[in-house]
Amino acid sequence: MDRYWVTTGSTNAEAVVNPLAAACTEWEYVPNHIYLLSNPGVESHLDRVIDLVETIVEAYGGDTPTVECTSLESETNFQAIVDHFRDAIEAAKAADGEVVVDVTPGRKFMSAIAFQAGIRFEATKVCYLHVHSGKLFGRVYADLPRSATTLYDFREVFA
């Protein structure tokens, strides 16, 4: 079964990749398709994020995932943000796959749009990785105590 992971970029690579590592660890969810939203403010961080995403998926036994980037000309192109999430969810459904929308990284409005898109377009899960202390920000998931993080699925909250 195809597994999709849909997220946004960030200047903090850990904010993008830690939720993926948590999903691989806690849910045994190892995606083979990654959809990543980029904008001019995070473009310079994409290569590192993509390298880390590939490393994480491979470390959990998956093949190198297909990574598709949606590049925004302006971070406030709200329709393009909606399209990014909707198109990825629809691609997963067309492939009879599972899809997780991650709302952890990115600007607040991007997370709000991601959340709404995940619920409205019926993603399998809509996740958020909560790190319990600001002192732990910027650390990779493998270095975080499990008691210091919680991976939430908002679809369960609304069930």
N, C-alpha and C positions, 0 to 999 in steps of 0.2 A: 504494500500500500504506500502511495506517495504521501509524504509529510511535508507540509509547508510551514515556514516561519516568516512572519511579516513584522517589520519593525522600522524604526526611524534611526537616522544617524545622530551622532552627538560628538562634541569635542572631547568627551570622556569615553574612550573606547570601552572601559569596563562597564559603563552603563548600558552599552549595547550588547556586549557578549556575556556578561554575568547571568542575565536571565536565561539565555540559551543554555549555558552550562548547568544552571539550576534545573531547567526542564529536562535536560539529558540525564541528570543525576536523580532527581526526585520523581519524575514521571516516566523515565525511560523513553522520552520523546526525542528521537534523533532525526532531524529533518534532512530531506535530500534536495529541497528547494528553499532558498532564502530570498526574500524580497526586502530590499533595503532602500529607504527613502533618504535622499541627500539634498542638500541645499548649499549655496555658496559658503555659508559659515562653517560647514563641516567637511567640505569636499577634500581638504588636505589630510583628513584623518581616515579616509575610506580605505586606502591600501592596507593600513594596519588592522582596521576592523575586519576586512575581508580575510586577511591572513589568519587572524585569530579565530574567526568563525569556521574557516576550513579546518584549522588545527583541532578545534573543539569537537567538531562532528567526526573527524577521523579518529580522534582519541576515544570516542565512544563507539567505535566500530562501524561507523557509516562511511560510505564512499564520499569523495570530495563533492560537496553540494554544488548545484547550479546556483549562482548568485546573480540576481537581476537587480540593477540599481535604477531607481527613478530619480532623475536629477531635476530639481526645481530651479527655475531662474530666480525666483523670489520665494523666500520662506513663507510668505503670506499668500501664496497661490492656493487658497483653501480647496478649490475644486480639484486641483491636481493631487492634493493630499488625500481627499476622499477617493479619487479614482485609483490611486496607488493601492489603498487597502481593499476597495471593492474588487478591482481587477484580480488581485492575488487570491482573494477568497473565492471568486468565481472560477479562477483557474483550478484551484484545489477541488472545488465541487465538480467541475467538468471531468477531472481525472479520478473522481470518486475517492479523493484523498481527505486527509485530516488537515486542519489549518489552525495554527495558533497565532493570534495577534498579540504582540507584546507592546504594552503601553508605558513601559518603564522609561526608556530614553527619550530625549527630545524636549522641545519646548512644551509648556503646559497646553497650549492650544493644539499642538500636534497630538499629544496624548489624549486630549479630549476628543478629537476627531477620530483617532485610532480606536478609542473605547466605543464610541457611538457606532462606528463602522463595524467593529467586531460583533457587537450585539445585534445591530440592525440587519447585517448581511449574514448573520448566523455562522460565525467562525466556531470551530469546535471548542476552543478555549480563548479567553481574553485574559492575558496574564499580566501580573505586576510583581516584580521582585522588590520586597521591602527589606532594606538594610536598616537594622535597628539603631545604629549609632553613626553619626556623621564622621566619627573618628575612623570608620572603616571605608569610607568612600575612596575610590581610586585603587582599591586592592582587587586583585583577581579573585574569582569565586573560590578557586581551590585553596586560597589562603584565608578565607573567611570561616570562622566557626559556624557550624550548621545552626547552632542556637542563636546566631546573630542575624539570620535571614529567614524570611518567610516568603514562599512563592504562592501567590494567590491566583485563583481562577475566578474572575468576576462572573462567569456564566453560572458557577455554583452559587454565588451570592444572590443572584437573581432567580435562581431555580425555585 
